[in-house]
């Protein structure tokens, strides 16, 4: 095998494929990237039994062939090379990487031991990549990071016709976002449990490539994504996801609208004095919301931000991180807090200041009990 390709093209391809490599591969060969050169194209693939990634790039292929090399080492080497054509060549049991005067030798791993990559499921439809990425970023903040509850590390994707709804929870907060997509079957009705980290990676690496193709079959064991010549697959999470959609309140007697950017900045400042496991308190009155944190002889802080209140005054407290993460994904100039009562969860939604349009993203967060 021997081929030559521009450094930037190779570096981008290797870096993308290497993202799917497991930090603790179950077998040594899964730490490698499978590089295949044939017919003027070079394919680079990775697989860890759960997630696969593969893409093709055009290259000057002198000799066709296939090699398996350490993915992280190849990625580090290619990124460090000068901006010039790079040649990869199989020489006996080594892979030679040359670029100008730089020359590296990499050990190879047995290609025969590498498992076959999963086949892509059937195409189910397409979605705007930017809209998909935005929705993923909004809901994954609420997905659990605790692997002892694997079902909550997933995002539930509900599909009804041309509506795709993302739902996530870690038991302390819930997030829900709806977007439109173009299904192959207009009457489709199904749901998928996809790992939050898989969706985050797809949003980062494929969300900017225009149309994103989504693939899944009737067996509901694998989901695939493809855009711009890149494809990735992931096994779906098995289990019964909590029925959280019904927890979002339909009506709320108390509502307060606050400038999103002002509140984000104020809450970050006040939270500086909030020690671990302590709350940030918010007092909503007519005309302003006052934030305060810190107690006793320790450091304290308070700040007021203008707000518009409908209903009676209310005092609530939140985990500062949960509040900050919820505010950070609001995509409208104003954020609306909707309350039924102080001990009950608060609903955050984005509101367009001029016409009052409410966004399709909702974030429900449990308050901290005030003593």
N, C-alpha and C positions, 0 to 999 in steps of 0.2 A: 504494500500500500504506500502510495506517495501522492500528496496533493499540496497545492499552494493557494493561499487565500490572504486577503488583507487582514492585518492585525485587528482592527476595530470590529470587523465582521465576525472574526473567529472569537474574539474576547466576549462580545455580546452574546454569541450563541452558547459558548461554554459556560459563561456565568449564569445564563438562564437555566440551562439543563442542570447545573450543579446545585441550584436552589432546592431541588427535590431530593438531594442526597440525604440519607439519614445520618445524624451525628453518631449514632450507635447502630450500624448496620447489623442485621441478624447473621449474615455471612459475609466474609471479606470481599467477595466479588461485587457485592452491592455498594461498595464504596467507590466503584469505578464508573466511568462514562464509556458507553459503547459507541465507538466512532466507526462509521461505515462510509467508504468512498466508492461511488460507482456512477457512471454515465454523467459526469459533470456535476454531480451533487454530493454533498457530504451530509450525512445524517448523524446527529449527536443525541444520545438517549440516556436516561437514568431511570431507575426503578428500585423500589424498596418493599415490594409485595403489597403495599397499600396505595402508593402514589407513583405514577409514571409521568415522564415528560419526554417529548421528542420534537425535534425541529430539523429542517433541512436548509442548507445554505448552498449557493452556487460557488464552485471552486474549480481551479485548474487541476483536474485529476489526471495524473500521469500513470499511476498504477492503481487498479481497483483492489480493495481489500477491506479488512475489518480488524480492529484492535480494541482491547479493553485496558484502560489506564486509570490510575488514581485521579478521580474527578477534582478533588480539592487541590492537589498538587498541580494538575494541568491548568486549573483556573488561576492559581497564584502566578504560575510561570507566564501564561499568556498575557495577563494584566500588566506584568512588569516589563514586557518586551517593548522595544522602540516602535514607533509608528511606521511600519514597513511590512512588506509581504512576509508571511510566515509559512514555512514548509514543515509538514509532518511526514515522517518517513519511517516505515517499519524496516528495521535492520536486524535480522536474526531475532533475538528475544527482547530487543529494546526498541523504543520509539524515539527517534531523533527529532528534536524541535529546534529549528534554526531560523534566525532572523538577523540579517546583517552579520555582525561578528559574534552574536550570542548563539550558544550551542548548548542544548540540554539533552541528556539521556534519561528516559523514564523506563522503569521496569513495566512489563506487561503482565496481565492476569489472564488465565485461561478463558477464552471466549466460550468454549463448550460448556463451561460451568454456569454461564450467565442465563438466568431464566428468560423465557419468552415474554415479551411485553404484551400486556392485555390488548385485545382488539377493541377499537372504539365502538361504543353502543350505537344504536340507530339515532340519526338526527331527529331531535324533537322540536327544534325551532331556533330562532335567532333573536338577539336582543342588542340594543345599543350598548356598546362596551362601557362608555362613560357613565351611563345611567346605572348599569349593573354595578360598576365599581363604587359609585356614590352610595347606592343602597347598601352594599356590603359594608362599607366603612361606617355607615350609620348604625347598623344592627349588631355588628360583631363586638362593639364595646360592652354589650350586655351579656355576651356568651361567657360561660364559666372557664376559668383557667385551671380548675382543679380536675386533674385526670382521674381522681378517685370516683368522680361522677361523670363518666364518659358521655352519657346522653346529653348532659348540659353543656358539653364542649362543642356541641353541634348546633347548627342553625337549621331550623325547619323552613323549608321552601315549599309553600303551598301554591299550586297552580290550578287556576280555574279559567278556562278559555284563554283570553289574551291578558289576564292579570296574574302577576307573579308577586306573592307576598312573602317577605322574609320575617321570621320570628326568632327571637333569642332571649334567654333568661339565665341568670345565675342564682335565682331564688330571691335576690334582693332588689332586682330591677328587671324590667322587661322592655324590649324594643321591638317595634313593628314598622316596616316600610313596604309600600306597594309601588310597583312599576308596571309599565306595559311592555309586552313582548310579542313576537310574531310566531305563534305555534304552528307546527306542521298540521296538527289536528285542531281545528277551532273549538271542538267540543271536549278537549282534554280536561280531565279532573284528576289530580294526583298530588302527592306530596313526597318530598325527599328530605332525608336527614344528612346534611353535608357538614363535615368538620369545619369549624370556623376558621382554622388556620389554612385549610385548603382554599376556602373562598377568599381569604385575605390575599393569598399568594396569586390566585387567578386574577383578582382585581388589580394587583400591582403590575403583573407581567403581561396580562392580556387585555386589561380594561381600556387601554389607550389605542387599540388597534382597529377601531371602527366597529363593524358588526362582529358579535361574538356568537358562535354557534354552540348550542348546548345539546348534549346527547345523553340519553338514558333509555334503558329497555324496560320491558314489562317485568323482568326478574327483580328490578330494584336493588341490585347489588353493586352497581358501578355507575358513575357519572363521568361524562367527558366534556371538555371544553376545547374549542379550536378557534384560532384567529391568527391571521397573518402568517400562515405556514407553521404555526406552533400549536401543538396539541398536548393536553395533559388529561390524565384520568385519575380517579380516586375512588376507593371503595366507600360505600355509603355506611353510615352508622346504623346499627341494628337496635331496635328498641321502641318503646312507646314514649313519645315526647309529651310532656305535660300540656294540658289544654289551657294555654295561657291567653288565647285571644279573648275569651269571655271576661277576663279580669280588667280589661280596659273599660273605664266607665263611659256610659253613653251621655250622661248629663252631669254637670257639676255646678252647684249653686255659687261657688266662689271662684272668681277668675281674676288673674292679674297679668297685665302685659308689661314687659320690661325690654328696653333696648338690649339686644343680645350681646353686642361687643362690650358695652359698658358693664353689664353684669358679669361677663367672663373675666374682665380685667379686675373688677372689684373683688370678686370671689377668690381669685388667685392671690390677691394681696392679703385679704383677711385670713385666708387659709394658712399663711406663713406661720402663724402663731398657734395653729391647731396641732396639738400633739397627736401621736398615733392613737387611733381608736377614740378620738374626741370629735365632737360634731361642730358644724358651722350652722349657726342659728340665723333664721330669716324672719323678720317681723314685717308683715305686709300691712300698711295703713293707707289711707286715702292720699295719694300723691307721691308716696315713696315706699321703698323697701329698705330696711336697715339690716345689714349683715354684721354679725359679731362672732368672735371666737376667742378662746382662752378663758381661764378661770382663776380665781384666787390670787395668790401672790405671783403666779407665773405671768408671762407676757400676754397681753390682750390686744385686740384690734376691733375696730368697728368702722363701717362706712355706709353711706346712704346713696341710693340710686333712684332716680325718678321712676314711678310706675303708675299705671292706671288700674284701679281696683274696682271690681264689680262684686258686690256682696259684702259680707261683714269682714272686719279685720281678723287676721289669723297669724299665729306664730307657729313656725315649724322648724325642724332641724334636720340636716342631712349629713351623711358621710361626705366630706369635702371632695374626695376622689370621684365618687359616684355623681355628684352634682357637676363637677368640672367636666367629666367625660360626656355627660349627657348634653351639657351646653355646647361643647366643642363640635358636635355634629348637627346642631341646628343650622339649617341653611336659609334662614330668613332673617330680615333685619330685627324683628322682634320675637321674643319667646313668650309664650303664654303658659302660665301655671294655672292648672285647674284642680280645685280641691273639693272634696265632699265634706271632710272634717280633718282636723289637725292630725289625729292618729292614723288616718287612712293614707294610702299611697297618693302621691302627687303626679299629675300627668303634665308632661312638657311637650309642647308642639310649637313649630315655627309658624309665625304669622306675618304676612306681607303687610307692611305698615300702611300703604296707600289704600288697598281695596279690601283688606281684612281676610284675604285668602289664606286658608290653613294648609300647611304642607301635608304630604302623605306619610310623613314620618312621625311616630309617636313613641315617647320614652316615659315609662312609668317607674317611679323610684320610691322605695319604702323610706319613710322618715325615721329618724332616730328618736326614741322616746325621750321626752324632756323630763328632767327630775326637778 
